[in-house]
Amino acid sequence: MQTLQFYEAVREWPVDIVYLGETVCSRRHELRFQDWLEVADMLNDAGKNVVLSTQVLLMDVLKPGRVLSTLLRHAA
């Protein structure tokens, strides 16, 4: 998948902050919420500060409490 390959390359970029997700078009769902969290973990392990963009956080609108609890577990 090109999106994952892109973020694998980002690990080597000379940037401190990486914004993940689609902020323009909510119809582009190449990755699931859990996939975004795995990418965030990979980039965090590479020393990047990761910011989840709005659409990533809204992806699971049917169970918003699950999104929040998952984010809190990852923050710990």
Secondary structure as GFF3:
##gff-version 3
##sequence-region A 1 76
A	DSSP	alpha_helix	2	10	.	.	.	ID=ss1
A	DSSP	beta_strand	17	20	.	.	.	ID=ss2
A	DSSP	alpha_helix	33	45	.	.	.	ID=ss3
A	DSSP	beta_strand	49	52	.	.	.	ID=ss4
A	DSSP	alpha_helix	54	58	.	.	.	ID=ss5
A	DSSP	alpha_helix	64	75	.	.	.	ID=ss6
###
